[in-house]
Amino acid sequence: MERPGWWPDDRPMYEVVWCTSCERTFTPDQADLSDGGPHCPHCGADPIAWWDWQELLLSHPHYPRDPEIGGLYPLY
């Protein structure tokens, strides 16, 4: 996956992002760039609320390795 221009150079590139605010997945290229973005395309959360999907799998190994994009995956 190509690194979006807004993605920080010092941050590893995530293939799938999980948002802690709405608990939904998306790809970095789906981020909402309106209003000075990037923001979660589902709830508008800032990148500080985003986790790498692979990181979430460490505590939730029963979740699929390739999640449904836009799918809801509760933390608790």
C-alpha positions as CSV (number, residue, x, y, z in Angstrom):
1,M,0.0,0.0,0.0
2,E,1.3,3.4,-0.9
3,R,1.8,5.9,2.0
4,P,-0.7,8.7,1.8
5,G,1.0,12.1,1.8
6,W,-0.5,13.1,5.2
7,W,0.8,9.9,6.9
8,P,3.8,10.8,9.2
9,D,7.1,9.5,8.0
10,D,8.1,8.4,11.5
11,R,5.0,6.1,11.9
12,P,4.8,2.6,10.4
13,M,2.3,2.3,7.7
14,Y,-0.9,0.4,8.6
15,E,-2.7,-1.7,6.1
16,V,-5.9,-1.7,8.1
17,V,-6.8,0.8,10.8
18,W,-9.1,0.2,13.7
19,C,-10.7,3.3,15.3
20,T,-11.0,3.3,19.1
21,S,-13.9,5.8,19.0
22,C,-16.3,3.9,16.7
23,E,-14.6,0.4,16.7
24,R,-14.7,0.2,12.9
25,T,-12.0,-0.6,10.4
26,F,-10.8,1.2,7.4
27,T,-7.8,1.6,5.2
28,P,-5.6,4.8,5.5
29,D,-6.6,5.9,2.0
30,Q,-10.2,6.0,3.1
31,A,-9.5,8.7,5.8
32,D,-11.6,11.8,5.6
33,L,-9.4,14.7,4.5
34,S,-12.1,17.4,4.7
35,D,-12.0,20.0,7.4
36,G,-8.2,19.7,7.7
37,G,-8.3,15.9,8.2
38,P,-7.3,13.2,8.3
39,H,-10.2,11.8,10.3
40,C,-11.9,8.4,10.6
41,P,-14.3,8.1,7.7
42,H,-17.0,6.6,10.0
43,C,-17.0,8.9,13.1
44,G,-14.5,11.7,12.4
45,A,-12.0,10.7,15.1
46,D,-8.4,12.1,14.8
47,P,-5.5,9.7,14.1
48,I,-4.6,9.6,17.8
49,A,-7.6,7.2,18.2
50,W,-6.4,4.8,15.5
51,W,-4.7,1.5,16.0
52,D,-3.0,-0.8,13.6
53,W,-5.3,-3.9,13.1
54,Q,-2.4,-6.2,13.8
55,E,-2.0,-4.6,17.2
56,L,-5.6,-5.2,18.0
57,L,-5.2,-8.9,17.1
58,L,-2.7,-9.3,19.9
59,S,-5.5,-8.9,22.5
60,H,-8.3,-10.3,20.2
61,P,-6.8,-13.3,18.4
62,H,-10.3,-14.6,17.6
63,Y,-10.9,-11.6,15.2
64,P,-10.1,-12.3,11.6
65,R,-6.6,-11.6,10.2
66,D,-8.3,-9.8,7.3
67,P,-11.2,-7.9,8.8
68,E,-14.2,-6.7,6.9
69,I,-13.5,-3.0,6.0
70,G,-16.1,-0.9,7.7
71,G,-16.8,-3.8,10.1
72,L,-17.6,-3.3,13.8
73,Y,-15.1,-5.0,16.1
74,P,-15.8,-4.1,19.8
75,L,-12.8,-3.9,22.1
76,Y,-14.8,-5.3,25.1
